[in-house]
């Protein structure tokens, strides 16, 4: 099982400014602001992490893609479609 590198298991209180209309409607609808905020921040940080990884490994990715273009997909003759 892969460990989530972002999750620490601990909680830290933070101050956020959110529009009063959104807060009122969310409370009325029973939306847990902490859970929704955490999920949105997690999604945003995972997108940044993925983009940074791609940028850091761009040279290898390009070289690998060139090799595939030139050589074909390894073992592709064994694929059953």
Helices and strands as residue ranges (DSSP letters): H 20-29, H 33-56, H 58-71, G 76-78
